[in-house]
Amino acid sequence: MPIKRLILLDDYETNTYLIWDAAHHVGAVIDPANKAQEIAKEADRLGFKVKYIINTHGHADHIGANDELKRLTGAMLCIHKDDNEKLANPDLNLSSFVGRPFTSDEADWLLEDGDSIEIGDITLKVLSTPGHSKGGICLLGDGYIFVGDTLFFESIGRFDFPDSSEKALRKSIQKKLFILPDKTKVYPGHGGSTTIGHEKTNNPFFF
């Protein structure tokens, strides 16, 4: 179960993740921030077809390459149902806020808590984790989790956006993430990876 991190949006250093089943030559792209052609070429180089494009939430720095990547690969675009409205609204996806307004195509699959995304023999379970964004999700695999902007190395996501909530974010982390085994590898939307155990012990937001 290979995972590769790409950083393609220099302004925000958003992590775009490629995960694939090498035996079945199929994979997914999580949070395609920018440079769709580079992502598609990398998937081709690694030998897999992109089956899904998954947005952990609908903010501009996580959806910037949605449209072009979908056209290049034919992949299915997925986002939680509560963040779907952000795709077509530059104010809600915050691209207007940074002076470069854009929209994304509609999602093909509106995810809900508990959904399973099958990628060959890989299963990613959708965990609804509102707080940073109303429709924020995490994607739980076997011993690892993609957390978007919910949790970072010794930090947590911002909660000063229109549909953000510090209370909801803390609840999501404590009730959905901190119940996972300590060894669970955490892949955040920005910055380096960490583990659930490290964050439970060292994250200053939970002291």
N, C-alpha and C positions, 0 to 999 in steps of 0.2 A: 504494500500500500504506500507508494511513493507520494510525497508532498513536496512541492516546490514553491518558494516564496519569490515574488517579483515585486520590485518597487518602481512603479512607472509614472507616478504623479509626484514630481519633485517638491512642489509647494507644500504638500501635506504628508509626504512619505507614507502614503496608504499602502498597506500590504495587500497585494493580489495573490491569491493562492490557487495553485493547480493541484488537483488530487486525481489520481487515476488508478485503474485496475490494469496492470501491465499485461496480465494474461488474456484479458478480453479486449484490450486496446480501446477502452472507453474511459472518459473522465468528466470532470466538472471544473469550472472556473468560478471562484468565489470572490466577489467584489472586484470586478474589472474596472479599475479606476481610470485608465487611460491607455492609449496606444494599442488598440485592438489588433492591428496587424502583427505587432510583436508578440502578443499573446497567442494568436492563431498560429504563427510560425513556430513558437516554442512548443505548443501542443503537437504540431506536426513533427517537429524534430524528436520529441519524446515518444512519438508513435501511438498517439491516441486521438480518438474522435471526441470532440466536446459535445456531450449530451445535454448538459445543463449549465446555465449561467445563473448563479445564485447570489442575490443581494442580501446581506445580513440586515440592511436597513436602506432607506431611500435617500440618504444624503448625497450631495453631488460628488463628493470625493470617493464614493463607492459605486457609482453607477455610470461614470463618464463614458465608458466604452461599451455599454450595453448594446446600443443599436447596431454599431458597425460589427461588433463581435458576433451578434446574432445573425447578421447577414452573411458574414464570412463562414460561419460554421453550421448554421441551421439549428443551433441549440435551442432548447426550451428555456425561456426566461422565468425565473422564480423569485417571488418576494412575499413576505407575510401580507395577508389581506389588509391589515391595518396600516400598512405603509404604501399600499398600491397607489393611492392618490398623489403621493409625492412625485411619482415618475413623470406625470404630465403637467406638473405645476412648479415652475422655477422658484416661486416664493417658498413653497413647502419643502422642496429639495435643497434649498439654500443656495442654489447657483446664482440667483439674483443678488443675494447678500454679498457675494464676492465679486460681483460685476461682470460675470460671464454666464448669463442666463441660458439654460438649455432644458430640453425635455428628453424623456426616454420613451421608447415604445411601451405599449401595455404589456403586462406580464401574461404569460401563458398559464402559469400555475400559481394560484393564490394560496400560499401556505398557511397552515394552522398548527397550533401546538399539538405535538404528537405525531405529525406526519412523518413518513419515512421516505427518504430519497434513495433509490437504489441505483448504484453506479457499478455495473458488473456485480462482483461479489462484495462490494463495499456498501454499507448502509449508513446513512447519515440521518439521525433522528432530529427533528425540528423541536427546539425548545423556545417557547415564547418568553422573551426577556425584555419587557418594556422598561423604559426609564430614560435611556439616552434618546430613544425615539419610540413613539407609541407602538410601532410594529417591529421593533428590533427582535432579532432571533439569534440563537446560537445553534450550531450544528454539531451534534455529538456523534463521534465515531467510536471505534474500539480502542479505548485508552487515550483518546485525544478529543479536543473540542475547538472549533472555530468560534470565537466569541464576538467578532465585529468590534464595535466600540463600547461594549458593555464592561469589559474588564481589561486592564493593561498590567504590565509589569509594575507592581507596587503602586498602582493608581486605578482609577475608574473613569468611565466615560463622562463627558460633559453633560450637565443637566440644566443648562440655561437657554435651551432652545424652546420654541413655542409649545411643542407637545412633549417636552422632557419633564421628568419628575425625579428629584433626588430620592424621595421615599420609595417610589416604584423601582428605581435602579438598585437601591440597596436591597430591597426585598428580592428582586430577581437574582442578584448575586448570592444572597444568603440561602434562598430557598431552592434555587435551581442549579447553581454552580458549586457552592461550598459543601453540598451533600455528596459530590462526586469523590471517588478515591483520590487520595493525596497525590498519587503518581500521575494523575491525568495531565497530559501535556496540553497547554493552553496556547492557541495561536490567535493573537489579537489583530485588530484592524490597523494598528500602528505600533511600531516598536518591536522589540524582540519577544521571543516566546518565554513562557514561564510554566509553572505547574500550579495546580490547585492547592497543594500543600504549602508551597512557598507563599502564595497570596494569603492563605488563612493565617499564616504566622507573621508575615512581614508587611502586609498592605496597611499603610497608616490610616486608611479610611475606615478600618474595622477594629481599631484599637479601643 
